Amino acid sequence: MTDGREVRRCPAESAALIEAFLEAIVAERGAAEQTRAAYRADLEDFACWCTPLSLADVSRGSVQAYFADQGRRGISARTQARRLSCFRQFARFMLQMGVRADELTAGQASPRYQSGLPHPLSEDEVRRLLEKGTCGHADLRRDLLSRVALEMLYTTGLRISELLSLPAGCVRQRGGMLPVRGKGGRERLVPFSSAAREAAEALLAYDAVLDSPWLFPGRNPRKPLTRQGFDKILHACALKAGLDPLRVSPHVLRHSFATHLLNRGADLRALQVLLGHADITTTQIYTQVMTERLKEVVRQHHPLGQDRQSGEAGKRG
């Protein structure tokens, strides 16, 4: 028994369908190991919930009942939305393979949730992080590593997984472009600053004795630095810069990169390429954030905006 519910085993037919789907997304889209693991966990949870029926035989009502149960159990809307996205891909796979004659998830509404984008750092805060947060550490190497990592995160908008998987030779590419392998194995070229290149070359020279294939080697030079190890470095940088460490993360720096570019007139399509988004709708969320910020500026600083706020307050009173 687990949290009051009976533990069920995934039916063999469902397990075989899930395995075939995972093999397909690897072959067709180059899905990463983390993606496969997440999809497997979500699909197996649903398959076990539907036991003894196979996923080839369950009704659309089962999908609705499953998500109703998720809500009762307190599963967040964000997690439910992620699972439904996975189920929809799996449903299309079963339809294409002729396993089912209908799309299992048709008619299932997506759970609504707030975007949850982090608040970006201001340009002054980023400048302070780069100037004060990357010096005065316990040793010279930590200073060099901090400088390279923060320069690259902020000037390229890389995901942390993309940053830590950069090979040692990536900064020696000509033309000032950084080759990056992103989600789904998709490759892109991202421009990076001369300051980031100089810092990276200094780090590589310092680390030459390690003979590591990675730009950011871990304790074992044959493996890259872990996310946990990087988080400790970033925490120390934030403290040295006088910033709250809870406000500083790799994703916040990526978000700051995008926000600051848009604030300075960057094109949305160009930003999509830089961020490695497969769909422009993912990038458009930044314009929504900017729209809300502009509305707030008008409400706070425009005379009519203030008058309307006062009028609404009077009506409520």
Solvent accessible surface area in square Angstrom, and as a share of the most:
residue,aa,sasa,rsa
1,M,173,0.77
2,T,76,0.44
3,D,107,0.56
4,G,66,0.64
5,R,89,0.32
6,E,122,0.55
7,V,99,0.57
8,R,103,0.38
9,R,208,0.76
10,C,34,0.20
11,P,26,0.16
12,A,87,0.67
13,E,93,0.42
14,S,0,0.00
15,A,42,0.33
16,A,65,0.50
17,L,23,0.12
18,I,2,0.01
19,E,70,0.31
20,A,41,0.32
21,F,5,0.02
22,L,4,0.02
23,E,110,0.49
24,A,18,0.14
25,I,6,0.03
26,V,57,0.33
27,A,90,0.70
28,E,142,0.63
29,R,111,0.40
30,G,35,0.34
31,A,7,0.06
32,A,48,0.37
33,E,109,0.49
34,Q,152,0.67
35,T,47,0.27
36,R,62,0.22
37,A,53,0.41
38,A,40,0.31
39,Y,32,0.12
40,R,86,0.32
41,A,62,0.48
42,D,4,0.02
43,L,1,0.00
44,E,59,0.27
45,D,47,0.24
46,F,3,0.01
47,A,0,0.00
48,C,30,0.18
49,W,63,0.22
50,C,11,0.06
51,T,40,0.23
52,P,120,0.76
53,L,92,0.46
54,S,8,0.05
55,L,0,0.00
56,A,18,0.14
57,D,94,0.49
58,V,2,0.01
59,S,65,0.42
60,R,101,0.37
61,G,37,0.35
62,S,21,0.14
63,V,2,0.01
64,Q,97,0.43
65,A,44,0.34
66,Y,0,0.00
67,F,13,0.05
68,A,49,0.38
69,D,21,0.11
70,Q,0,0.00
71,G,41,0.40
72,R,180,0.66
73,R,82,0.30
74,G,64,0.61
75,I,44,0.22
76,S,61,0.39
77,A,35,0.27
78,R,118,0.43
79,T,33,0.19
80,Q,20,0.09
81,A,20,0.15
82,R,115,0.42
83,R,37,0.13
84,L,1,0.01
85,S,55,0.36
86,C,1,0.01
87,F,4,0.02
88,R,72,0.26
89,Q,33,0.15
90,F,4,0.02
91,A,1,0.01
92,R,108,0.39
93,F,23,0.09
94,M,0,0.00
95,L,71,0.35
96,Q,146,0.65
97,M,122,0.54
98,G,61,0.59
99,V,55,0.32
100,R,28,0.10
101,A,106,0.82
102,D,46,0.24
103,E,50,0.22
104,L,4,0.02
105,T,3,0.02
106,A,40,0.31
107,G,77,0.74
108,Q,27,0.12
109,A,79,0.61
110,S,59,0.38
111,P,32,0.20
112,R,227,0.83
113,Y,104,0.39
114,Q,159,0.71
115,S,49,0.32
116,G,58,0.56
117,L,42,0.21
118,P,33,0.21
119,H,157,0.70
120,P,28,0.18
121,L,2,0.01
122,S,54,0.35
123,E,50,0.22
124,D,98,0.51
125,E,33,0.15
126,V,3,0.02
127,R,116,0.42
128,R,88,0.32
129,L,1,0.00
130,L,24,0.12
131,E,103,0.46
132,K,114,0.48
133,G,0,0.00
134,T,6,0.04
135,C,66,0.39
136,G,57,0.55
137,H,25,0.11
138,A,106,0.83
139,D,74,0.38
140,L,109,0.54
141,R,59,0.22
142,R,87,0.32
143,D,29,0.15
144,L,33,0.16
145,L,3,0.01
146,S,1,0.00
147,R,74,0.27
148,V,0,0.00
149,A,0,0.00
150,L,2,0.01
151,E,13,0.06
152,M,0,0.00
153,L,0,0.00
154,Y,43,0.16
155,T,40,0.23
156,T,0,0.00
157,G,0,0.00
158,L,0,0.00
159,R,34,0.12
160,I,22,0.11
161,S,69,0.44
162,E,6,0.03
163,L,0,0.00
164,L,14,0.07
165,S,55,0.35
166,L,5,0.02
167,P,66,0.41
168,A,16,0.13
169,G,36,0.34
170,C,2,0.01
171,V,0,0.00
172,R,150,0.55
173,Q,88,0.39
174,R,232,0.85
175,G,72,0.70
176,G,25,0.24
177,M,63,0.28
178,L,0,0.00
179,P,46,0.29
180,V,4,0.02
181,R,151,0.55
182,G,14,0.14
183,K,127,0.54
184,G,19,0.18
185,G,29,0.28
186,R,117,0.43
187,E,122,0.55
188,R,29,0.10
189,L,104,0.52
190,V,1,0.00
191,P,63,0.39
192,F,18,0.08
193,S,37,0.24
194,S,81,0.53
195,A,46,0.36
196,A,0,0.00
197,R,53,0.19
198,E,114,0.51
199,A,12,0.09
200,A,0,0.00
201,E,77,0.34
202,A,42,0.33
203,L,0,0.00
204,L,19,0.10
205,A,76,0.59
206,Y,103,0.39
207,D,12,0.06
208,A,70,0.55
209,V,134,0.77
210,L,64,0.32
211,D,109,0.57
212,S,19,0.12
213,P,57,0.36
214,W,68,0.24
215,L,1,0.00
216,F,0,0.00
217,P,4,0.03
218,G,16,0.16
219,R,246,0.90
220,N,72,0.37
221,P,36,0.22
222,R,139,0.51
223,K,127,0.54
224,P,43,0.27
225,L,26,0.13
226,T,79,0.46
227,R,103,0.37
228,Q,126,0.56
229,G,19,0.19
230,F,1,0.00
231,D,56,0.29
232,K,145,0.61
233,I,8,0.04
234,L,5,0.02
235,H,94,0.42
236,A,29,0.22
237,C,0,0.00
238,A,0,0.00
239,L,103,0.51
240,K,89,0.38
241,A,3,0.03
242,G,62,0.60
243,L,10,0.05
244,D,68,0.35
245,P,29,0.18
246,L,168,0.83
247,R,90,0.33
248,V,10,0.06
249,S,35,0.23
250,P,4,0.02
251,H,89,0.40
252,V,11,0.06
253,L,1,0.01
254,R,11,0.04
255,H,1,0.01
256,S,0,0.00
257,F,14,0.06
258,A,0,0.00
259,T,4,0.03
260,H,14,0.06
261,L,57,0.28
262,L,18,0.09
263,N,79,0.40
264,R,180,0.66
265,G,65,0.63
266,A,35,0.27
267,D,87,0.45
268,L,39,0.19
269,R,147,0.54
270,A,49,0.38
271,L,1,0.00
272,Q,23,0.10
273,V,92,0.53
274,L,34,0.17
275,L,0,0.00
276,G,14,0.14
277,H,27,0.12
278,A,76,0.59
279,D,72,0.38
280,I,29,0.15
281,T,86,0.50
282,T,69,0.40
283,T,0,0.00
284,Q,69,0.31
285,I,43,0.22
286,Y,10,0.04
287,T,48,0.28
288,Q,112,0.50
289,V,39,0.22
290,M,41,0.18
291,T,62,0.36
292,E,95,0.43
293,R,90,0.33
294,L,113,0.56
295,K,99,0.42
296,E,66,0.29
297,V,72,0.41
298,V,81,0.46
299,R,91,0.33
300,Q,92,0.41
301,H,131,0.58
302,H,85,0.38
303,P,91,0.57
304,L,94,0.47
305,G,8,0.08
306,Q,90,0.40
307,D,87,0.45
308,R,157,0.57
309,Q,82,0.36
310,S,77,0.50
311,G,36,0.35
312,E,93,0.42
313,A,49,0.38
314,G,54,0.52
315,K,178,0.75
316,R,185,0.68
317,G,101,0.97
